[in-house]
C-alpha cells in the first residue's frame, strides 16, 4: 500500500478569511517540489494572542511572530 501526504488545516482565528482549498493546493505544490511523498503537514491559523502565548511557551520570546 502506498502512503501519501495528508494536509490538515485548522483555522482558529476569525479576522482574516482563509481560502482553505488554495492553501491546501499551495502546500501540496511545495511538498511535491520538495519531494515529500508521505507523512502529514498540519497548518493552524491563530490570532495574535494565541501566537504570542505559543511563542513564549516554545521559544521563550514574549512577542507575536508570523510562523512557529
C-alpha positions as CSV (number, residue, x, y, z in Angstrom):
1,X,0.0,0.0,0.0
2,X,1.4,3.4,-0.9
3,X,1.2,6.1,1.7
4,X,0.5,9.7,0.8
5,X,0.8,13.1,2.3
6,X,-2.1,14.3,4.4
7,X,-2.6,18.1,4.7
8,X,-4.5,19.2,7.8
9,X,-5.7,22.8,8.0
10,X,-7.2,24.4,11.1
11,X,-8.5,27.9,11.4
12,X,-8.7,29.2,15.0
13,X,-9.0,32.9,14.2
14,X,-11.9,34.8,12.7
15,X,-10.3,38.1,11.5
16,X,-8.8,37.0,8.2
17,X,-10.6,34.7,5.8
18,X,-8.5,31.6,5.0
19,X,-9.1,30.2,1.5
20,X,-8.6,26.6,2.5
21,X,-8.7,25.0,-1.0
22,X,-6.0,27.4,-2.1
23,X,-3.8,26.9,1.0
24,X,-4.1,23.2,0.6
25,X,-3.2,23.4,-3.1
26,X,-0.1,25.6,-2.3
27,X,1.0,23.3,0.5
28,X,0.7,20.3,-1.9
29,X,2.8,22.0,-4.5
30,X,5.5,22.9,-2.0
31,X,5.6,19.3,-0.7
32,X,5.7,18.0,-4.2
33,X,8.6,20.3,-5.2
34,X,10.5,19.2,-2.0
35,X,9.8,15.5,-3.0
36,X,8.0,14.8,0.3
37,X,5.8,11.8,-0.6
38,X,4.4,10.6,2.7
39,X,3.6,11.9,6.2
40,X,1.4,14.7,7.5
41,X,1.5,18.5,7.3
42,X,-0.6,20.4,9.8
43,X,-1.2,24.2,9.4
44,X,-3.0,26.1,12.1
45,X,-4.1,29.7,11.7
46,X,-4.3,31.5,15.1
47,X,-4.8,35.1,16.3
48,X,-2.1,37.3,17.8
49,X,-2.8,36.5,21.5
50,X,-2.5,32.7,20.9
51,X,0.6,33.2,18.7
52,X,2.2,35.2,21.5
53,X,1.5,32.5,24.1
54,X,2.8,29.8,21.8
55,X,6.0,31.8,21.0
56,X,6.5,32.4,24.7
57,X,6.0,28.8,25.6
58,X,8.1,27.2,22.9
59,X,10.7,29.8,22.1
60,X,10.7,31.9,25.3
61,X,10.1,35.1,23.3
62,X,7.3,37.2,24.6
63,X,6.1,38.6,21.3
64,X,3.9,37.8,18.3
65,X,5.5,36.1,15.4
66,X,4.3,35.1,12.0
67,X,5.4,31.4,11.9
68,X,6.4,28.8,14.5
